[in-house]
Amino acid sequence: MITTIALSFGVIFVAELGDKSQLMALTFALRYRWWIVLSGIAAASVAVNLIATGVGHFLGAALPTELIAVCTGVILLAVGGWTLREVHARGADPETTAADSAARPPGRAFFVVLSAFLLAELGDRTMFATIALASNRSWVAVWTGSVLGMVAAGALAIAIGITVGRHLPERLIATGSGLLFLYIGTATLLGALAPTLGQLPELALAAITPALAGGALWVLRRTEPARHPRLSELGR
């Protein structure tokens, strides 16, 4: 059983390195407290790996991965759009941005992380790896090792996010995380709707969405002083 746990841990941890899920963990760590992100990842890992081991061990069948991937992409695009909307609505006041981040309800943040990771991992390559491992091994051992591997990979991404976040302005972090959500969401949708596209074209095309959003946000910021001339004069 120990060998199966170690094998499952190693397979899932390596599979998660550089995956979209790990990039999501890093992005969430830039927006929410680390313990909220880690708790959401842990809860999602427990659920999705329980499903995967059950499917692999008892059913030997797969889930409707394309539909799940489409739902995941839409959710991530919505989160990215909402994040950028908040950044634009707050304006350039870093104190307001920091206060809003600190006052964000932990329950809502936990639900966002949990739902995003749960959908992202359903149908992901790590789920298929877990299904394959559970098909001829102890499902309890595979489930334990898979959960530990997924949480460890997420914790690594969170640590990177915290380290990066300490050296960047709050507004830049919020803008960057919003654009990353748009990128991941677009890549997820392309992978589901155009599976024959290939990874490199998928990643290249996915960059169009955050590029357009970033350009639009830049234009809005440039036109703000013109729309509020009195406020601009008072600031001088």
Buried (B, 14 or more C-beta within 10 A) or exposed (E): EEEBBBBBBEBBBBBBEEBBBBBBBBBBBBBBBBEBBBBBBBBBBBBBBBBBBBBBBEEEEEBEBEEBBBBBBBBBBEBBBEBBEBBBEBBEEEEBBEEBBEEBEEEEBBBBBBBBBBBBBBBBBBBBBBBBBBBEBBBBBBBBBBBBBBBBBBBBBBBBBBEBBEEEEBBBBBBBBBBBBBBBBBBBBBBBEEEEBEEEEBBEBBBEBBEEBBEEBEEEEEEBEEEEEEEEEEEE
